[in-house]
């Protein structure tokens, strides 16, 4: 271990006094060369010969913020970071910023605004983008500012500021906001359009214009009047200083938007909670009424949000690179999701040969350099992650000596980095309020890139150590430095003056961003979404191991949210996000403007498909929630690759195991002898992973346990329940299907579970609630039918999403039942599209409470996109509710109806009947 520098007494006193606050060390570093944190330390000056944030030409830069914001930690790695980080020395304003649905770019004269509604395919067909294109500029007359600064910000909104000495402009913009809220001085409100606008409504201080086919509404204070002269539109502000601009979904929406035009957004905040296997998040805007008393607003929800909310939405929609955005008429909304599963490792199974695994483990621990020469933060992190995965694996087969040697390697390397003055150390930058590891890599120093990627491995490794050695993880020992890395990369505090709130994670976009400066025409980007979720999973494990439920729940919120975003925006799981002209089933990188079938360093398909898989850990199980997308993904990889994977075969075998463990096992058996593991992998881990899932089955995301460190696996009709108990006493974990599992203290347990539920992948409630489908349109509680199928008519190439079109109808009458409190409709329908692509089946369940012929309650579910592989696939209520009417009530001689139709596609498909595999389960006793 490198010898630490001498710690000045003043630094020791300050750190000791404040170590009990928040996540560890002082709110601001001591003014000394070395800042102690428990047994560790970091420096407050960079090592000699290294750099901090710079322009592209190497000139050092400090945050570009106003005086009012000077002491606030700047949230780098955000969708708007180019406002604060001047990466290009000749651009003191900003690069394009993608708020969605609007796009923005700061210029000398104000804020350029666009609304891109058509995708362009660029880069030899490898990228789609809805690139920023100016429709209009919001400013004040005569404004010619030398720069633009960030004046204020909150969770997903920001306020840029312009001043040329005589005039000022502030605008508030944000994700999901169709409005730009402006305050100006020294001139009239001025809107300069890209071409002569067409006026469709003139109501004095309210003007509706169309520019480049997009409809905008301009709102000036009451008593003002907009004047149109060519491409310039102005309005005097009188004694006021405010005006706003909105992009309209249609000209007919003007009246609705006028209602909220003077309810100015002043802040945004996300809150979250985890309870019993469920993550809830509420997204709230704060507003100020500039005129009148209206405090509500309009906000557009991304696909990952509206798929998981039951809050009412309007009929208004917007185009975005993330698919359709849907508008809510309220200042807040709430999403509810089943929590993503996390385990320290897959549970023990009898499929693993102890002698063989021992040999693979010895190859790792007996290597001349277990860290493979790694020196910088990223590659050291990868090596830490590779070793950490093997600690629980070694323990499972009784190799406690190997386990302890691995723990020793992890502790030694972490302690080296957690001590200032060595070959690797962390250094705090007081201007940018960030902690950077040196030697740095991939712009983690000069561009503040990838901190969440790099530090994820350190936190994950530390969490594994904490699982076996809680004393090592105490704040007074090495846990304080772990928490300092957490504060830099994923700080849950908005009041911490030393680090920004959630540096890399964009709570509204639902995923992280990698670039610290956002200095690209395409906005910000993220390539390896899986290394982002690696940090979230690490927080779950660290929080669980140390008893920090706040950090545990933060990790669960981040992981669960990003898992849905990854499914939709990287893997296009529902085939509703990527433009049809894109021609790819996966994206290696997501940009503010779109996505790309690419990586930063290679066009090799194996890396493009694998970069959003690595590292494969017990925090990767969420990937198993979209098995059809995995199959499409791997089929494309082999097409693009000209055959099976060669370089990253281990990662891609493991990826396949999330959907088809038996196929992955066959590939391992055929190819394990002659391959080189990916740098973050080992043969020991890959062997254990693939053989274990071959026995247990693929991850089953439809069932959750009541602690984050629990998971379910399904093989055929049998489920295996698993959980890790980090606590000092035994506990019982209860799963959402009613099964329970007893888990000893500080142990992992697995089994078939006891109590409620059964071994069927979708357990049925008692007889009388469950109806099988019979050809001819009947629902029946009878069993023992004959398997058959009905044909679902083609959608005829049209979109019937939400509206039944030539549906199959199944019905039962004379039903009596008492509504079960808290219960919901459930179904599982076996559907098959054969080899046809682009089909989607949709279901609606209707309840006529009294049998009078009028349906009092309807529930329409999001459609299910079938794969082009012959064989039954299961469509269930897990797709989520799209729309409802009426309120649930008791049944007295009532009627229950199931309708199934093709929402999209140009061919028929099939629905299985006559078996217990296609059933409707109603929430009644």
N, C-alpha and C positions, 0 to 999 in steps of 0.2 A: 504494500500500500504506500502511496506517496506520502512523504512527511508533510503534515499541514503547516501552513505559515503560522507565525505567532499571532495569537488572537489578542487584540488590544482590550484592555479592561473595560473601556467604555462600550465596546461592541458586545462584550459578554453580558454586562449589566442590562443593556437595552434589550437584547434578545431574550434574556431570562425573564425580564419583566413582562414581555409581550408574547411569550411562547404559548401561553394558555389561551390566547385570543384566536378565534376563527379556526383556520386550517393550519396554524403552526407558527411560523416566524413573524417577526414584526411587520406591522402594516406598511412600513417603509424601511428599507435597509439602513443600517447604521453607516455613518460616514467613516468607514474604515476599509482597509484593503480586504479583510476577510470577515464575513458575517457568519457567526456560529449558529447552527440550528441543531439542537440536540447533540448527538455525537458527530454530526457532519457539519458542513459549511459550504458556502459559495462565496465567490469574489464579487466585489462591486466595480471592478475594472477588468477590461478584457485582457486576455493573455497577450503578451508582446507579439506584434506581427500579425494580429488578427483584425478583422473588421466587424463593424456593426452595420446597421441599415445605411444603404447608399443609393445614389441614383445609378442608372445603367452605366454611367461613365466612371463610377467609383467615388463620386463626391459624397461625403457624409451628409445625411439629412436628419432633421428632427420633425416631429409631427406638425402637420400643416393645420393648426387649429386656432380658433380665436382666443383672445385673452380670457374670456369667460370659461373656456374649456381647457385651459392650459394645464391645470392640475389633475385632470381626469385621465385615467388610463384609456388609451385609444384602442378600440376593438379592431385591431388588424384582422386579416383573414375574414373579411365580411364582403357582402355584395357591393358595398360602396367605399371600400378602403382607399381607392385612388384619390378620394377627396382629401385624405389626411396624409397619404404616403406619396410623395412626388418622385416616383420611380424614374420618370423621364424628365430631365432637367429643362427641356424646352416646353413642357406642358405643366404650367402651374395651376391648372384647373381640375380636370379629371379625365379619365378614359370613359367609354360608355359604361353605364351602370344599369343593370337589369332588375327592375323592381317587380315586374310582372303584375298587371298586364302592361304597364307603361315602361318605357326605357328612357334613360336620361343621359345627358352629358353637359357638364359645366363648361361655359365659355366666357369670354370677356363681357359679353352683353347679357348674360343671364343663363337660364337653364333651358337647354334643348330638350324637347320632349317628342317621343315617337311611340307608335303602337304597331309593331310588326305583326302582321296577320297571315303571312304566307312564308313557308319554309323554302330556303334555298339549299340545294345539295352541292357541297363544295369538296375540295380535297380528293379528287378522283372518286367521288361517291362515298367517301369515308366520314363525312361530317354533315349534319344538318344544322342550320342556324336560322333563327329569326333575328337577324342582325338589326341593331339600332339604326334607324333612319329618321332624321328630323322631320317632324310634321310642323312644329312650331317652336318658337323660343319665348319663354316667359321672362319678362324683365321690367325695368322702368325706363322711361325715355331718357336717352343720353348716357345710360350706364356703360362704362368702359373700365371694368375692374382689372387690376394687374394680376389678380389671383382669385381663387375660391378656397375658403377654409371651412372645416367642419366646426359648427357652432354649438350643436347639441345633438344628442342621439339617445335612443332607447333600444329595446330588444330587436325591433326590425324597422324602425323609422330613423331618419337622419335629417338634420337641418343644415344645408349648405348656406354660406354667407358670402356676399359680395360687397365691396365698397371701393369706390374710386375717389373718396374724399368728399365729394358733393352729393353722392347718391348711395343708397344702400339697398340690398335685397336679401331677404331670407325666404327660403322655401322649405316646406316640410314634405318629404316624400317617403314612401315605404312600400314594402311587399304587400301585395293584395289591394293597394289603395288605387281606386280610379281617379282620385283627386290629387291635385297639387295645391297646397295651401301657401299663399304668398303674403309677405309683408314688405312694403317698400317705402322709401322716403326719398325726397329730392326730385321727384318726377311723377308723371302719370303712370298708371298701369299700362304696360305695353305688351301686346302679343304680336309677334312677327311670324307669319306663316310661310311655309316653303313654297307655296304658290297662292295665287289669288283665291281666297276662301269663297265658298258658296254659303250664303246665309239662309238657314231654314227656319229660324225663329228669332224675332227681335222684340224683346220685352223691356227695352230701356236698359236697365242695369244687368239684364240677363240676355245673353246672345248665344244662339246656337249656330255653329258653323260646321261645314264639312271640308276637310283638307285631305287630299290623297285618298279619298274614299272612307276616311275615318271621321266620326262625328264627335265634336267637342262642344262643351258648354262653358261659357265664360261668365263669371259671376263677380260683379263689382258692388260696392256698398249701395244700399238703397239711396236713391236720389241721383246716382251717377247715370251716365249714358255711354254706351260703347259707340265709337266712331270707326267705320271701316274706310280705309283709304288704300286701295291696291292691296298689298300684302301686309299692311300694318293696321293693327286694331288697337285703339287706345281708349282709356276711360280715366277721367279725373277722379282722384280719391277724396278730394275735399279735405275735411278735417280727419278723415280715416286713413288707415295705412294698410288695409287688407283687401285681398281679392283672391279668387280661387278659379281653378280650371279643372274640368273633369272630362275624361273620355267616356262616351256613352255607348252602351251596347246597341242602342237604336235611337232614332230621333224621338220615338214615342216615350222614351224613358226620361225626357227632360224634366217633367213635373216632379218625378220621384227624386231626381238628383238635386233639383232646386231646394227641396225640403231640407237637405243636409249640407248645402253649399256653404253655410256660415257656421257650421259646427266644426270648428278647426281641430284637427288631431294634434294633441300636444305630447303624447307619449304612447308607448306600447309595452305590454308586459305579458309574459307567459308564466303560468304557475302549473305545477304538476303534483301528482300524488300517486302512490302505489299502495294498493290494498288487495290482499288475497288473490294475487294473480292478475289484477287489472290495473292498467295505467290510465289515468285520466289527466288531460291537460286542458287548461282554459286559456284562451288568447283574448286579451282585453286591450282596447284602445281607450285612452283618456282624451276628453275633448273639452273645448272651450267655446261657448256660444258667443260669436261676434255680433250677431243680431238675433233678436228673439230669444226663445228659451230652449230650442231644440239642441239636445246633447247626443243624439244618436248619430249613426253614420252607416256607410256602406263599405263592405270589405269583401274581396274576392278570395275564395278558398281554393287552394291547390287540390289536386286529385287525392293526395295522400291524406288530406284533411277531410274533404267532403265524403270520402268513402267510409270514414270512421266517426261521423257525427250524426246524431238524430235531430239536431236543431233545424228548424224550418229554414229553407232557402227559397229565394225568389226564382223566377224563371229567367233572370238575366244571366248571361254567360259571357266569358271573354276567351279569346285565343291566347295560348302561351306555349313556350317550348316544353312545358310539362303537361301538355294536354289541356283539356277544357278546365277553366276556372269557373266556379259557381258563386253567385253573389248572395251574401247574407245581409239583411237589413237590421243591423244591431251593432252595438259596440263590442260584443263579445260572442264567442262560441266555444263549445267544449267537444273534445274528441275522447273516445273511449276505445281502448285496444287491449287485447290479451297480451300480457307481458311476454317479451322474448325470453327464451330459456338460456340459462348460463350454468355450466358445470365446470369445476376445476379440471376435470378430465372425464372421458367416457368411463362408465362403471366397469367393474371387473366382469369378465365373461369366460365361459369354459372354452371359447373358440381360440384363445391365445395359448400357444405352446410356450411354456415357461422357459425351456432351454433355448429355444430359438430367440425369444425376446431378450433373454439375458445376454446372448451373444451380440445382438444389435446394440443393447445398452453399453456393453463393454467397448464397442467400437467408438462410442462417443466419449465416455469418461476416460478412456485410456489414450485418446488422441494426444499427440505431442502438443497441440495448441487447440483446446476445445473451443476457442473463440475465433479460430480461423484467421488470425491476423487483423481482426477488426480494430480500428482505432477511432473512427468518428462516431457521432451519436447514433446515426442510422444503423450502420452495420454492426456496431456493438449491441444495439437494441435487438437486431435480428438474432444475434447469437444468444443473447439473454433469453429471448422468447423460445428459441429452439431447445435450450437446456431446461427451461422452466416446465415445458410440456412433459418432460420425462420424469419429473420428480414423483407425481402421483402414480405414474405407470410403474416405476420401479417398486414403489411401496406395495402395489397390488400383488406383485408376485413374490413378495417377501424379501426383496433385495434392499434391505435397509441400509447396508453399507454403501451401495451405489446411490441410493436416495440421499444419504448424508453427504457424500462426495459432491453430488450435483448441487445440493444446498450450499455447500462451502464455496463452490465456484461462483454461484449467484451472489452470495453475500460479499465475497471478495471483490468482484467486479463492480457491484453496486456501490460498495463503500469507497472504492477508488474514485469513482465518478462523483460521489457525494462528499468528497473532501477537496476543498480548494487547494490549488498549488501543485496538483499532480499532472500526469500526462493527459488526463481527461478531467475536465471540471466544468462547472456551471457558473456563468457570470451574469450579473444583473445589470441591465441598462436602464438607468433612472429616467432618461428622456422618453424611451419607448415603453418603459415599465414592462419589461419582459426578461425572462431567464433563458439564456442561450447556452447550449452545450458546445464546448470546444475540445477537440477539433470538430468543426461544424461540417455540414454537407448539404448539397441540394438547395442552397440558398437559405438554410435555416438561420444564418447570421445576417447576411447582407439584404435579404428580402423578407426575412421572418417567415419563411415558408415552413410548412410540414411539422410544426412542433407537436401537433396531436399525433401524427404518425410516429415520430421518433420516440416520444415520451410514453406512448402506449406500451411499448415493450418493457420499459423500466418499471412502470406501475404494475404491469401484469406479473413480471418476475418477482417484484416485491410482495405482491399479493400471495404468490405461492410460498415465498419464504414465511410470510406472516401466518399462513395456515399451519405451519409446523413450529414456528418460533415466535410467539406473540411478543415476547420481550424485545426481540430485535426490532419489531415494528412500532414500539412505543414512540410517542413524540419525543421523549427525552433521549431516545436512542437514534434510530435511523428513519423512523416514521415521519419526523418533521420534514426531512428533505423530500420524501415521497410526496407529501402534501404540498410542498412548495412547487414541485413539478405539476401537480394537479392544478394548483392555483394559476399557473401560467397557461396551461393548455385548455382547462375546462373549469374555470373558477365559477362556482355557483353563487358567489356573492356579488351584488351590485354596488355595495358600499366599500369594498376593499379598495384602498387608494394605491395599492402596489401592483395590482394586476386587473385587467378588464374582465367583465362578465363573459364567460363562455367564449373565449377568444376565437376558436375555430368553428364552433357550432352555430349555425343559423337556425334559430328556433322556429321561424315561420316557414322557411324553405324546407325544413325537416332533415337537413343533412349538413355536413361540414364543408368548408372551403379550404383549399390548400395554400393558395397564394396569399402572402402577407400584404402585398401592395395592390393587387387587383388591377395591374397595369396592362390590360389587354383589351383589344377592340371587342373581343367576345365576352368580356366581363371576367368574373372569377371562374375557377375551375376546381374540380377534384377528380383525381384519377382513382386512387386506391380507396374506395369507400370501405373496404374491409379492414384496412388499417385504422380507419376512423372508428369503426365499431369495436376494434380491438381495445381502444382506450375505454370505451363505454363498458365493455365486459370487464375490463380490468378494474374499473371503479366499483362494479358490482362485487367482484371478488375481494377487493381491498376493503370496501365498506363492510362486507359480511365478516371478513376475518378479524377486523379491528373493532367491530361493534359500532361502527359509524353508519347508522341507518340513513342519515341524510345523504351521504355520498353514495351509499348503496342504491337509494331510490333515484338519485340523479342519474346514475349509470343506467338504471332500468328504463327511465324515461328516455334518455338519449338513444339507447340501443333499440328500444321498441319503436320509437319514432323513425329513426334512420333505417331500420329494417324495412318498413313500408315504403320509404322513399327509394331505397335501393331496388326493391322489387318493381316499382313503377318506372323510375327514371333511368336506371342503369340496365335493367333486364326486361323492361316493358312487359311485365307479367300478364297484363290484361290485353296487350296489343292495342292500347288506346292512346299511347303517348307518342311513339315514334311516327313521323310522317310515312305514309306508304311508299313514298319515293326514296326513302332512306335505304331500304333494302337490307337491313341488318337486324338481328335479333338481340343484340347486346351492344352496350357502349362501354368502351374502355375508360372514357372520360366524359364527365358532364360539365358543360360550360353554362354561364349565365344565358347565353344566346341559344343553347341547344345541347348537342352531344356529338361525340366522335367515336368511330370505330378505330381507336388508335391508343398508343401510349406515348409518353414523352421520349422514350429512348429506342423503340423498335416498332416495326410493323408486323412482327411475327404473330400470327394468330394465337399461338399458345399463351404468350404474355398478355395479349389483349383480353383474352378470356380469363386468364388466371389472376390478373392483377387485382380483380375485385373479389377474389377468393382468399388470398393469403393474408395473414397466417390462419391456418385451420386449427381451431381450438374449441374448447367447450363453450366459447362465446360465439361460435359460428353457426350454431344449430338453427338459428332463425332462417338461414338460407333454405332449409328443408320445407319451408312453408309454401313454396311455389315450385312444385315438382315438374309441372308441365313446362315451365319456363327453363328449368335446368336442362330438360331433354332437348328443347329447341336450341338452347345455348350451345350445348356440346355437339349437336348435329351440325350446327354452323361452323364451329371450330374445326371439325374434321373436314368439312367441305373446303373451307378456306385454307386449311393446312395441307390438303392433299392426302389426308390419312390421319391416324391416331397421333396423339401427342408424343413427342420425343424428349424435349428439354424439360418441360414442367409436368411430366406425366404423373408424378406423385400427387401434385396439387389437384390435377384434373381428375384423377381417380377418386380422390377424397370428395371432390365436388360432386361427382356422379353418385357417390354413396349417399348423399342427401336425398336422392330420388330413387335410385336403383342399386341398393347395396350389393346384391348378388352379381350384377354386371361388373361393378367396380372390383369385387373380389376376384372374378374370373380374369380381369385385366391384370390385377396384381399377381395372381398366380402365374400368368403367362409371361410377365415382363419384369418381375422384381429383381431378377439376377443381374441384369446388365445396365443399370441406370445410375446416374449421379443425382442425389437428392437436391432439390431446390435449397438455396442457402439458409432458409428459415426452417427447413424440414430435416428429418432424419429417418432412416429406415425403421428405427425402433418405433417412432411415433406413427408413421404411415402403416406399418404392419399392424400395430395395436388398433388403430382407428378403423381400418377397413375390415379386419376380421371381427372386431366387436360389433360394428353395425351390421355385418352380414348375419350375425346371430340375433341381435336385438331388433333389427329392422330400422327403417328410416325415421328421422325425427318426426313427431306428430304434433304440429302446432295447434291443433284444435282443442287440446286439453292442456290446462296449466295447473301448476301447483301453487300453494299459497305462500311460498317463499321464492325469491328470484332464482335461487340456486337449485332448481328442480327442472326436470324434463321428462318427456314421454316419448317412447319409441314404439312403432307398430310394425309387425311382420305378419302378413296375412290377416287373421282375425284376432291375433294375440297382442296385447299391449304389455310393455315393460315400463314400470315407473321407476324413476331414479331421482335422488336428491342428495345434496351434501349439506350437512349440518355443521356449521363453523362454531356453534355454541358449545359451552362447557357441560351442558346436560342434554340428555336424550329428548327428542321431540317427535311429534307425529305431524307429518305433512299431509294435508288434505288436498286432493285434486278436484278439478271442476266437474268431473263425472261422478264424484262421490267416493271414489277409491281413497284409501289412506295407506300411508307407508310409515313405519316406525324407523327412525334414523338415530343411531347412537351418537353420542357426543363426538365432535371433531372427526366425523366419518362420512363416507359415502355409502348409501344403501340402495339396493335395487330389487325389484321383484314384481310379481303380478298384482300386488296391492290387495287390500282387504276391504270389505264393506260394500258400499254402493257401487253402481256401475256393473259392467261385465267385461268379458274379453273381446267384445265386438268393437271395431274401430269407431262406431258411433252408437253408444249404448242406447237402448230403447227404454222408455218409461213403461210403467205397468200396462198390461193388456187393456184396451179400451181407449188409450190415447194415440195409439199408433195405427196408421192406415196404410195398407199396401195398395198399389195401383193395379187395376185389372183392365186389360184391353176392352174397349167398349165404353170407357168413361166412368168406371166405378171406383170408389174408395171403400175399402172394407177392412175390418179388424180381423177377418179370417186369415189363417195361415195355410200353408200347404198348397199354394197355387202352382200353376205351371208356368215356367219361365217363358216369356215372350217379349215382344217389343212393338211399339207403335212408332209411326213415322212422323217426325216433326217437319212441317212444311217449310220450304225455303223462304227466306226473307226477300227473295227476288232482287237482291242487290241494293235494297233500300235499308234505311236505318229505322228500326222499330223499337229502339231502346225506351222502355217504359210503357209502351202501348201494345197490348196483345194484338197479334196479327195471325189469323188463321190458327188459333191455338188448339192444342189438345186440351180437353176439359175433362176433369175427373171430379166426381161429386158424391157426397153422402148427405142424406136428409134425416130429419127426426133425431138430431143429436142433442142430448142433454148433458150439461157439464158446468161445473163451477170453476171459474177462472182461478188458476193457481197464482198467488201473489209472487211477483218477481219473475215468473216463468215467461218464456218466449216461444214462438213458433219455431220448429226445427224441421228440417227435411234433408234427405239425401236421395238424389236422383242419379241413376246411372245413365249417362249419355255417351253417344259415340258419333263422331263425324266421319268415320272411316279415314280415307287419305286426303280429304278435302281440307283446304286451308281457309282461314278467315271466317269461321262460323262461331256464333255465340248464342247459347240457349238461355232463356230467361223464364223466371217463374213468378206467379202472383198467387197469393193465398187470400181468399175472401171469406168472411164470416157473416152470415145472415142469422142474427141472434134468435129470432122467433119464427123463422121459416115463412115470413110474409112476402118473400120475393125481392126484398130490398136488402142489399148488402150493407151492413152497418160498419164494417171494418175491412179494409183491404191493406195488404202488405206486398209491395213490389220489391223484389230483390235485384241487386246488380247481376248482370248476366255473366255467364261462365264461358270463357273462350276455350273451345276444345282444340286438342292438338290434331295434326294430320297423320296420326298413327292409329291403325285399326285396333280397337279394344276399348272396353268400357272405362270411362272416367267418372269421378264422383263430383257432382255439383251439390253444394250444401248451403245452408243459411250462413255459413262462415263468409260467403262473399259479401254479406252485409246488405242492409236495407237501403234501397234507393228512394222509396217514397211510401208514405202511409196516408190513409184517410180514416177518420173515425177513431173512437176510443174503445179499447177492449172491454168486453162485457160478458156476462154469463150466457150460456146457451140453453134455451128452453124450446125443444122441438126445432132446433136450428138447422141450418144448412152450412156445410163446409165445402168450398170449391177450390180446386187446384187447377191453374192454367199454365201451360208450358208452350212457348213459341220461340221462333228464331228472331232474335233481336237484330242480328246482322248476318250477312253471308248470302251466297248465291247458290245454295244447294241444300237438299234436305238432310236431316240427321235422324238418329234413332233414340228412343227412350225405352229403357227396360221396364217390363211389367211382370207381375205375377210372382215376385220374389221379395224376401225381406231386405234386399239390397236397395230397392227403390221404395221409400216410405215417406209419409207425412206424419209429423208428430205435433199434436195440438196441445197448447198449454192449459189443459183442463183436467180436473179430477172427475 
